[in-house]
Amino acid sequence: MALRIFVPILIIINFLVSQEYSERYWNSLATHLTVGVPLAEDESLIGGRIQVKVNLADNNSYVDVGQKFKIDKGDIGDIKEISIPSDAFESLAGFKEGAKAKFIAQVWDRAGNNIIGTVSDSVLTIDQIMPQLISLEITTTNEYEKTMAMPGDSIVFQLNTNESIKSPIFNINDESYDGAVGVDRSWMLTYPADDADDGLINFEIIFYDLAGNPGEKIVKASNGIPIIKDGTAPELSEISLFTSNSFDSSMAIKGDSAFLTFRSSELIRDVKVSLNSSDANLLNKDSLFFKYYHVFAESDSEGVISIMIDYKDNAGNLGESIDETTDDTEVIYDMTPPADFKVEMVGSLQGEFLKESDISDNESSNAKKNKQELDLISIIIISLFGLTILAVWLSWFIIFGKAGQAGWKALVPFFNLFIFTKIVNKPIWWLVIYLIYPIGYILRSLQIGKSFGKNLIFCLGLIFLPIVFFPLLAFGNSQYIKPKN
C-alpha cells in the first residue's frame, strides 16, 4: 500500500559543473555524484532504503552504484539527496569518455516492499578531457606598430580552442573582463588601451569547456610577442648645433656644413629636421643618438639659422617640436666678405749680428739669474723651517703649561722629554724611544693628542702638519686629560 503512494517521478542529478546548459556532464573536477529521489509523505518509508542504479551501456541493463541509503523521517514528503563518491561511479564497467549515464532508483519501505522508479530524464555525459588552446593572437589597432598601443587604441585578443568552450574570463592588468564575444571554439575580446598603465600588458585567460573542464591558464600569445602600452611622449636631449668652419664652429660660409646632434629618450620614427628652413639630411644614427647636416649654398639666408625637429615614437605619440638647442649653441651664416682696402705702407726692419762677447755676456747673465732664483728658493725653505720650529716650540711652551708643568721646561733639551713622560703618564725608560727618529716624534704626537682628547685625524695633523695643528692644540680650548698608565 505504501509503495503505491510512492511515485518516483524524477531523479535530480547534481554535479560540479555549470548548470546553464540543458545537457549535464561528469567532468574532471567532479568529486561526488548527487542523485535526488522524491519520496511520498508516507510514514511506512521511514527506516526504508534507497538504491541508485545506473546504465552506461545504452541498453536496459542497470547496475547498482554506491551503497543503499536509509530513509529518515525528515526525508518523506521531500527529495532525498544521495551523494555517491566519484570513485564508486568511475569504477563501474562502461565508464569511459563520451559515455552517457542514465539513472533509476529502487526504494524499499520499512517492511521490505520495493519498487523501481522510471528512468530519469536527466542524462549525464562523461567528459573529462581538458580543452586545449589552438591559438591566441593579440594585435592592436595602432597604425604604426601592432605590438604597441597608445591612448585611444584597442587591444584585440582572438582565442581559438580545440573544442567548444564557455565564455572565457580575461584578467588584464589585475582587472577582470568577461565581455568576450564568440561562439563554440572562437572568442574575441576588445580591450581599450586607455584602461592600462604604460608598460607591458599582463593578462591571464581562464576558460572551461561545456562540461566544465578547465583549460590551462593562458598568459602569453601564441607567438610569444608581448603587447606594450606607451602613452608617454618621447623627449629629446643633448641638442647641439655646430659647423665645419675651420675658424669658428659657430660660423658658416658658403660650402660649410651645419651639424645638428641630439639624443632621444626612446626609439622614434618619422623624424623631420629642418636647418635654416631647409630639410636636413641624416648623417648617422646610433640607437638613440642622431646627427643631421645641411650644406650652405647661395640660396640660404644670412644670419642666425633656424632649427626645427618634429618626431614621434614607435607607438605614434607626438614629441614636442624643438626649435632651439639645449646648450644654447647657435650658428650664423655669413656670406659677406670684409670691406675692400689697400695696403698703405711697406717697410723692412734690419737687425745686427751678435758678437762672441755678447753671447758670452748673455750666458753669464742667464747663469747669474738662475743662481739668484735658487738662492731665493733656499731662503724661502729655510724661513718656513725656522717658522715651523718657532711655532712648535711656542706651542709646546703653552701645552706644558696646560698640563700643569712650567712652560720653560719644554725648551730644555732632554729635560723636556723627561717632563713629557710625566705628562703622558709613561715610564721614564720611554726616553729611549722618544730619542729614536722618526718613531719618537710620531709617538709623542699621538700621545699628546690623546692626552688632550683629540681623535686620530687630529693626531695625524700633528705629525704631518705641525705648523698648523700644534698651535691649534696649544691656543685652542682643549683641556688636558691625564692618560691612564
NORGIZI-V700393 format. One record per run of one state. SS is the DSSP state (a for helix, b for strand, c for the rest). FROM is the first residue (numbers start at 1). TO is the last residue. Records with the same first field share a line. If there is no record, write none. Layout:
BEGIN
SS=FROM-TO  FROM-TO
END
This chain:
BEGIN
c=1-1  6-10  15-23  27-31  39-42  46-48  56-62  65-68  71-72  76-78  91-99  109-113  117-123  127-132  141-147  150-153  162-164  166-168  173-174  178-180  184-185  196-198  201-202  207-207  210-213  215-217  219-227  230-235  244-250  253-256  265-267  276-277  280-280  287-288  296-302  305-306  314-317  319-321  323-331  334-355  403-406  412-414  424-429  435-438  452-455  465-465  476-485
a=2-5  43-45  73-75  86-90  193-195  356-402  407-411  415-423  430-434  439-451  456-464  466-475
b=11-14  24-26  32-38  49-55  63-64  69-70  79-85  100-108  114-116  124-126  133-140  148-149  154-161  165-165  169-172  175-177  181-183  186-192  199-200  203-206  208-209  214-214  218-218  228-229  236-243  251-252  257-264  268-275  278-279  281-286  289-295  303-304  307-313  318-318  322-322  332-333
END
